[in-house]
């Protein structure tokens, strides 16, 4: 008889999701899906709000990556103002975003994924956590905590608070950085740079221990998308939106942001509250692509900072077909982390970053604005329309995790097919099904948005666990 395995919830991710795996009569995996089970309709909640409120409101979408939403939202509002933002403000926004990526990448790699990498996918789940990492390798664990602390401290020194900052506004930033704050940040750079380098040297030899996972963790041809800076450099704040194919060929070298809807479609499946974006010219679901650290390093020629460029050159020695594997998100995350530290130092070494000219004052000069930036997990898009009073009448958000939805779902199926056979279901096999999701580092709280009407099933359960009422749509 067929049977269904349910992993609920998926552990060591941000947000709520579950996995179902259906086995056929001979115990082979016939179907598997990742279900995002929470729904938060931020687009609808935004309607009627003044557009200038949007950056601070959007920073509250997520406690893990509030800066990412703050910046994408502010850029959309900049477009509504239709003014040029002062360059010092742009530089400070970039530093804030880079710090966000440092702290988020450290959280993903060290807190959520390093237990699998250090202790093994089959390790005792009681030990397979950050405390187990601390016991087995105190230097590694403390280094990860320190890197995240650094990112959060930079955010606080710039914006005044570590979570849900409101410093970035339409037209620039609220206030300039002080020389004391700048010097405090720069004084920490040598230490955190060494930790990032040491972490890479620890991780790279481990790749040989995970050949089977590399071969099966969402290892299939897809396109990759992300922002690219001048001279094909790694870019998180601005630049052009590039899409490449699985063989490295350019599919679209400059997707016009103002016409993104012609290129990025959004579909909905009845098994998830997470939208499934796809490349519209190819169609759904064949137009699957990935975003985030793996995609960004696969679409650029160099990082633009010396230490990260050296690491990127070594990374690119790996065969391109092997770099299809989402296991390499871990590798790419560490390279980006090192680059962000170097880039923060480069920007803050520029005397222009201390300029007091950090805000451009203007009224709304356009009824529509689109903001695109790179969040830790990939390309983030905010799109707003306003009425004559400056109130939001329509909003659309395409979140980084959403871009990866189709690839994550296919990855779950690939891993389940490989590690679950003939009704042989081990804890290590089920952990690998979860671990492929962790490679993407999904952030589900801010990404669960829907289009159209979705199936809905609500149950009212009493204190004894009995269903007393339910409704389905």
Residue pairs with C-beta under 8 A, 6 or more apart in sequence:
1 25
2 22
2 23
2 24
2 25
2 30
3 22
3 23
4 20
4 21
4 22
4 23
5 20
5 21
5 22
5 23
5 420
5 425
5 430
6 18
6 19
6 20
6 21
7 18
7 19
7 20
7 21
7 430
7 433
7 434
8 18
8 19
9 16
9 17
9 18
10 17
10 18
10 19
10 34
10 434
10 437
11 434
12 111
12 112
12 113
12 115
12 129
12 434
12 438
13 112
13 434
13 437
13 438
13 441
13 442
13 444
14 62
14 64
14 441
14 442
14 443
14 444
14 445
15 36
15 38
15 442
15 443
15 444
15 445
15 447
15 448
16 36
16 37
16 38
16 444
17 34
17 35
17 36
17 37
17 437
17 442
17 444
18 34
18 35
18 37
19 32
19 33
19 34
19 35
19 412
19 433
19 434
19 437
20 32
20 33
20 35
21 29
21 31
21 32
21 412
21 416
21 420
21 433
22 29
22 30
22 31
22 32
23 29
23 30
23 420
23 423
24 30
26 422
27 421
27 422
27 423
27 424
28 417
28 421
28 422
29 413
29 416
29 417
29 420
31 413
32 412
32 413
32 416
32 417
32 433
33 271
33 272
33 409
33 412
33 413
34 272
34 408
34 409
34 412
34 437
35 271
35 272
36 272
36 273
36 274
36 405
36 444
36 447
36 448
37 273
38 273
38 444
38 445
38 448
39 273
39 448
39 450
39 454
40 61
40 445
40 446
40 448
40 449
41 449
41 450
42 58
42 61
42 395
42 397
42 446
42 449
43 394
43 395
43 396
43 397
43 449
46 54
46 57
46 384
46 392
46 395
47 392
47 393
47 394
47 395
48 391
48 392
49 57
49 391
49 392
50 390
50 391
50 392
51 77
51 80
51 170
51 364
51 369
51 384
51 386
51 390
51 391
51 392
52 77
52 169
52 170
52 390
54 73
54 76
54 77
54 170
54 382
54 384
54 392
55 70
55 73
55 74
55 77
55 166
55 168
55 169
55 170
56 70
56 164
56 166
56 169
57 73
58 69
58 70
58 72
58 73
58 382
59 66
59 67
59 69
59 70
59 73
59 164
59 165
59 166
60 66
60 164
61 69
61 445
61 446
62 68
62 69
62 443
62 445
62 446
63 163
63 164
63 445
64 104
64 107
64 443
64 445
65 100
65 104
65 375
65 376
65 377
65 443
65 446
66 100
66 163
66 164
66 165
67 96
67 97
67 99
67 100
67 155
67 165
67 168
68 97
68 100
68 373
68 375
68 376
68 380
68 400
69 375
69 380
69 382
69 446
70 96
70 165
70 166
70 167
70 168
71 93
71 96
71 97
71 168
71 237
71 371
71 373
72 371
72 372
72 373
72 375
72 380
72 381
72 382
73 371
73 382
74 93
74 168
74 169
74 170
74 371
75 369
75 371
75 372
75 373
75 382
76 369
76 370
76 371
76 382
76 383
76 384
77 169
77 170
77 171
77 369
77 371
77 384
78 85
78 170
78 171
78 369
78 371
79 366
79 368
79 369
79 370
79 371
80 170
80 364
80 365
80 366
80 367
80 368
80 369
80 384
80 386
81 170
81 171
81 360
81 362
81 363
81 364
81 365
81 366
81 369
82 362
82 365
82 366
83 171
83 360
83 362
83 365
84 360
85 171
85 172
85 360
86 172
86 355
86 357
86 358
86 359
86 360
87 352
88 176
88 352
88 353
88 354
88 355
88 357
88 358
89 172
89 173
89 357
89 358
89 359
89 360
90 237
90 238
91 347
91 350
91 352
91 353
92 158
92 173
92 176
92 177
92 353
92 358
93 168
93 173
93 237
94 236
94 237
94 343
94 347
95 154
95 158
95 177
95 344
95 347
95 348
95 353
96 154
96 155
96 158
96 159
96 165
96 167
96 168
97 236
97 237
97 373
97 374
98 236
98 340
98 343
98 344
98 347
99 150
99 151
99 152
99 154
99 155
99 158
99 340
99 344
100 151
100 155
100 375
100 376
101 151
101 236
101 336
101 337
101 340
101 374
101 375
101 376
102 147
102 148
102 150
102 151
102 154
102 192
102 337
102 340
102 341
102 344
103 147
103 148
103 149
103 150
103 151
103 152
103 155
104 151
104 376
104 377
104 441
105 147
105 293
105 333
105 334
105 336
105 337
105 340
105 376
106 144
106 145
106 147
106 148
106 151
106 337
107 148
108 333
108 376
108 438
108 441
109 144
109 199
109 330
109 333
109 334
109 337
110 130
110 133
110 140
110 141
110 143
110 144
110 145
110 147
110 148
110 199
111 130
111 144
111 148
112 438
112 441
113 330
113 435
113 438
113 439
113 441
114 130
114 133
114 140
114 141
114 144
115 123
115 127
115 128
115 129
115 130
115 132
115 133
116 123
116 128
116 431
116 435
116 438
117 203
117 206
117 210
117 330
118 133
118 136
118 137
118 140
119 127
119 128
119 132
119 133
119 136
121 213
121 428
121 431
121 432
121 435
122 426
122 427
122 428
122 431
123 132
125 427
125 431
126 132
127 135
128 431
130 141
133 140
133 141
133 144
134 141
134 142
139 198
140 199
140 202
143 195
143 198
143 199
144 199
146 191
146 192
146 195
147 192
147 195
147 196
147 199
147 337
150 188
150 192
150 341
152 162
153 162
153 185
153 188
154 185
154 344
155 161
155 162
155 165
156 162
157 177
157 181
157 184
157 185
158 165
158 167
158 177
158 181
159 165
159 166
159 167
159 168
159 174
160 167
166 174
167 173
167 174
167 175
168 174
169 359
171 359
171 360
171 361
171 362
172 358
172 359
172 360
173 358
173 359
174 359
175 358
176 354
176 355
176 356
176 358
177 348
177 353
177 354
179 354
182 348
182 353
182 354
185 344
185 348
186 345
186 348
186 349
189 341
189 344
189 345
192 341
193 307
193 338
193 341
193 342
193 345
196 334
196 337
196 338
196 341
197 307
197 338
199 334
199 337
200 311
200 334
200 335
200 338
203 330
203 331
203 334
204 314
204 331
207 214
207 331
210 327
212 418
213 327
213 432
213 435
214 322
214 325
214 327
214 328
215 325
216 414
216 415
216 418
216 419
216 432
216 436
217 325
217 326
217 327
217 411
217 414
217 415
217 432
217 435
217 436
217 439
218 325
218 326
218 407
218 408
218 410
218 411
218 414
218 415
218 436
218 439
218 440
219 322
219 324
219 325
219 326
219 327
219 414
220 324
220 410
220 414
221 246
221 247
221 324
222 246
222 288
222 289
222 290
222 324
222 407
223 243
223 244
223 245
223 246
223 251
223 279
223 287
223 288
223 289
223 290
224 243
224 244
224 289
224 290
224 291
224 294
224 295
224 298
224 299
225 241
225 242
225 243
225 244
225 255
225 279
225 289
225 290
225 291
225 295
225 299
225 378
225 379
225 403
226 235
226 241
226 242
226 291
226 292
226 295
226 296
226 299
226 300
226 374
226 378
226 379
227 235
227 236
227 237
227 238
227 239
227 240
227 241
227 242
227 296
227 372
227 373
227 374
227 379
228 234
228 235
228 239
228 240
228 241
228 242
228 299
228 300
229 235
229 238
229 239
229 300
229 304
230 239
231 301
231 302
231 304
232 300
232 301
232 302
233 300
233 301
233 302
233 303
233 304
234 296
234 297
234 300
234 302
234 303
234 304
234 308
234 336
234 339
235 300
235 374
236 340
236 373
236 374
237 373
237 374
238 373
240 253
240 254
240 255
241 252
241 254
241 255
241 257
241 260
241 372
241 379
242 250
242 252
242 253
242 254
242 255
242 299
243 250
243 251
243 252
243 255
243 263
243 279
243 289
244 250
244 251
244 298
244 299
245 251
246 324
247 320
248 298
248 320
251 279
252 263
255 263
255 264
256 262
256 263
257 370
257 372
257 381
258 370
260 370
260 372
260 381
260 383
260 398
262 280
263 279
263 280
263 281
264 277
264 278
264 279
264 280
264 398
265 277
265 278
265 279
265 280
265 284
265 287
266 275
266 276
266 277
266 278
266 398
266 402
266 451
267 275
267 276
267 277
267 278
267 284
267 285
268 275
268 276
268 450
268 451
268 452
268 454
269 276
270 454
270 455
272 405
272 409
273 448
273 450
273 454
274 401
274 402
274 405
274 444
274 447
274 448
274 449
275 398
275 402
275 405
275 449
275 450
275 451
276 284
276 285
276 402
276 405
276 406
277 398
277 402
277 403
277 405
278 284
278 285
278 286
278 287
278 288
278 289
278 406
279 287
279 288
279 289
280 287
281 287
285 406
288 406
288 407
288 410
289 295
289 403
289 407
290 326
290 378
290 403
290 404
290 407
291 377
291 378
291 379
291 400
291 403
291 404
292 329
292 332
292 376
292 377
292 378
292 400
292 404
292 440
292 441
293 329
293 332
293 333
293 335
293 336
293 376
294 323
294 326
294 328
294 329
294 332
295 378
296 332
296 336
296 374
296 378
297 312
297 315
297 332
297 335
297 336
298 320
298 323
300 312
302 309
302 312
303 309
303 311
303 312
303 335
303 339
304 339
304 343
305 338
305 339
305 342
305 343
305 346
306 342
307 338
307 339
307 342
308 335
308 336
308 338
308 339
308 342
311 334
311 335
311 338
312 335
315 323
315 328
315 331
315 332
315 335
318 328
322 328
326 407
326 411
326 436
326 439
326 440
327 439
329 439
329 440
329 441
330 439
333 441
347 353
364 386
364 390
367 385
367 386
367 387
368 383
368 384
368 385
368 386
369 383
369 384
370 381
370 382
370 383
370 384
371 381
371 382
371 383
372 379
372 380
372 381
372 382
373 379
373 380
374 380
375 399
375 400
376 400
376 441
376 443
377 400
377 401
377 404
377 440
377 441
377 442
377 443
378 400
378 401
378 403
378 404
379 398
379 400
379 403
380 398
380 399
380 400
381 396
381 397
381 398
382 395
382 396
382 397
383 395
383 396
383 397
383 398
384 392
384 394
384 395
385 392
385 393
385 394
385 395
386 392
386 393
387 393
397 449
399 443
399 446
399 447
399 449
400 443
400 447
401 440
401 442
401 443
401 444
401 446
401 447
402 447
402 449
404 440
404 442
407 440
408 436
408 437
408 440
408 442
411 436
411 437
411 439
411 440
412 433
412 436
412 437
414 436
415 432
415 433
415 435
415 436
416 433
419 426
419 428
419 429
419 432
419 433
420 429
420 433
453 473
455 472
455 473
456 471
456 472
456 473
457 470
457 471
457 472
457 473
458 470
458 471
458 472
459 467
459 469
459 470
460 467
460 468
460 469
460 470
461 467
461 468
462 468
